[in-house]
Amino acid sequence: MTVQDETTVERGLLLTDAAAAKVKALLDQEGRDDLALRVAVQPGGCSGLRYQLFFDERSLDGDVVKEFGGVKVVTDRMSAPYLGGATVDFVDTIEKQGFTIDNPNATGSCACGDSFS
């Protein structure tokens, strides 16, 4: 990854309306309003880095917190530079259903789309 300009990093991670609605529906199903969607980058996968999306009640030192459509989205300080300007979306088509991440910082990805470099 190359160093991004300050505007991209400051803009941080974005959540589309469709993704926010799906996350909100999942949280409503769980009956929890104390959870945030945590988006992280971890080593692993075919291309070197892997995305992780999960619900989390923790607040870690250095977390970047944003809110989209009533959904709190949290990114840890180590993952934030890799996710600056990335967009999380939710697709529901006949071919595919699930969350997708469009990341301008990724220079390559594996065929399955689970990891990037």
Summary of the structure (lengths in Angstrom):
residues: 117
radius of gyration: 14.0
end to end distance: 7.1
largest distance: 40.7
contacts: 324
relative contact order: 0.27
helix: 21%
strand: 37%
